[in-house]
């Protein structure tokens, strides 16, 4: 069913939307935004992005859970590192004003491998798993979860939710070929009730308005 038809039926009172909670792996979504922007992060309204993905599945976005980690900041940061942290803090401060937008922060780990620094988020997946299980208690009316991720770490909790009659719709992205930049766990895809590939239009169709939820 097209989004236009869904909106028409809603206006006529002929279609009821079930509630959903959207769980976002911020690191994955940020990387995908940069990919679709050809090396530059797309500017879009993150809250409208989540709501629109939900509406396409005839769902009402009740809560948005966003999982991220602050950028690594060494004891003597460079101007670029300082700016990156300042931009992050501005984003977090702005998003905390939205009551239904919940931010969970892990930490950024820096490792030196072959004389090159590599960065990774730590503790983020664990926070998401905890919140997914808490949905059963905190929001018992929600029977459909929207997950934006790629990681197989979520498979056990998705199966557990399914046993308790909570279905999961996965929004993800992957490529094929030896040089593919994105991959999604086959186990994750098999575990969900439905999966949908994100595309550039999902971002660009949610333009940022003044005081919007930029990302």
N, C-alpha and C positions, 0 to 999 in steps of 0.2 A: 504494500500500500504506500503510495507516495505521501510525502510530507504535506503537500497541498491538500490532498484528499483528507488526511487525518485532521488538519486544521478546520476544514469545512465541516466535517462531521462533528467535531468538538463544538463548533459554533452553533450547530443545530441541536446539540444535546444528545446526539445519537451514539456517541462513543465515550466510554469511560476509560481513563488512563490509570493504570496501576502505578503505585509509587516505586521509585528506585533510589538507591544510593550509588553514587559514582565514586569509584576508587581509582586514583590516578598515580601512576609511577612517574613523578615529575622529571626524573633523569631521562627516562625513555622518551617522554613527550617533548622535552626540550631538544633532544638529539634529532628527533624526527622533524621538528619545526625547522631546524637548521638545514636538514637535508632537503626538505621541500623548498626552502628559501635559497637553495644553491650556495650555501656557505654563510648565509645571513639569517638570523632568527626572524621568523615571521612575527609580526605584531598583531595580536588578536585578543578578543575578549574571552578569557578562560571560562568564566561562568556561563556565558551564552554558548560557548563551544560545548560545554557539558550538557546544558539543557537541550541544545539542538540535537546532539547525538541521542539523547533520551527520547525526545519527541519522535524521532525517526523510527523508534521501536515501540511507539505508542505507550511511552512511559513518562511519568511525571518526576522530574529530578527533585527529590526531597532534600538530600544532603550531598555535599561534595567533600571527599576526603583527599587531600593532596599530600603526597609524600616526597620529601626532598632532603637536602643536606646543605648547610652553608658552605660556600667555597673555602678551600684551605687558605689560611692566612698565616704565613711564617712570621717569625719575630721581627724580621726586617723586610716588610712587604715592598714590592715594586709598585710604582704608580698604577700599573695595570691591575695588579692584585688588589690594591686598595679600592680602585674604582669598581671592580667586580663585586667586592664585598659590600660596598656602599649601594650598588644597584640591587643586590640581593636583599639587603635590609629594607630598602624602599619598597620593593615588591611585597615582602612579608608584612610590613607595617600596613600597606594599603589593603591587602587581602584579609587581614584580621578584622577589618571593619564589617565584613560580610558575615552575618550570623550563621548562615547555613554552609559556610566554607570553612572546613576544619583542616588546619595545617599540622602535620607531624614531621618533626625534624630529626634526622639521624645525624651522622657526622661524616666528614670527608677525610679519607685516609690518603696520605701521600707515601708512595714507595719509590725507591730509586732502583731501577732495573736496567742493567747494561748502561750505566752512566746517564740514564734518562729518567726523569720523574714521571710516574704514572699515578693517576688519581682515581679513586673509587668511593662510592657511598657505602657506608657501613650502618647496619642496624635498621635500615629503611624497610626492607622486606618483612622483618620481624614485627615492626609496628603495624604494617598493613595486615598481616595475618591475625594479629590480636584484635584489630578493629573489625575485621571480617567476621570473626567469631562473636564479637560483642553485638553485632547486628541482631542476632537472635533474641537478645535480651533488651537492648536499647530501642530497637525499632521492630517489634514483632509483626507489625503490619506489612513490612517490606518483604516481598517474596521473590523479588528479582533484583539481582546485583548487576551493575555495569562496571566492568573492569577494564582499565586501559593499561596494558602491561605486555610483557613478553616472556617472563621468567617461569620456569617449571617449579620454583619453590612454592608457588601458590596452589599446586595441584592437590595436595592433601586437604587443605581447608576448603577448596571448591567441592571436592567429593563429600566432605563432611556436611557442608551446607546443603548439597543436593539430597543427602539422606534425610535432611530435616525440611525438605520441600522448598528450599530456596534455590532458584535457578540462577545461572550466571551467563551473561552476554559479554563476550570478550571483544574489545576493540583493540586491534593490534596492527602490525605492519611487518612484512618480511619480503625478502627478495630471493631469487634463485640464482644459481651460478657460483663459480669459484670465488669471485671477487665481491660477493654480496656484503653490503655494510650492515644489513639488518636480518636477523633471524628470529623466529619464534619457536619455542619448544613444541614438538609434536605432541608431547604428553599434555601440555597445557591446552592445546587445541582440542585434543580428544576428551579432555575432562569437562569442558564447558558445554552448555546446551546449544550455544550458537556463537559463531565468531564472524567478525566483520573487519575488513581491511580499511584502515584509515587512508584518506587521500588529501591532497593539497586543498581541495575545495572545502573540506571540513574546517580548515583553519581560516581561509580567506573569506568564507561566507559569514564569518563572525567578526566584522570590523570593530575596532576599538572606538568607543565613543568617549566623550569627555567624562572623566571620573570612572571609566570602565575598569574591568578586571584584566589589566594588561599582562601578557606573557609572551 
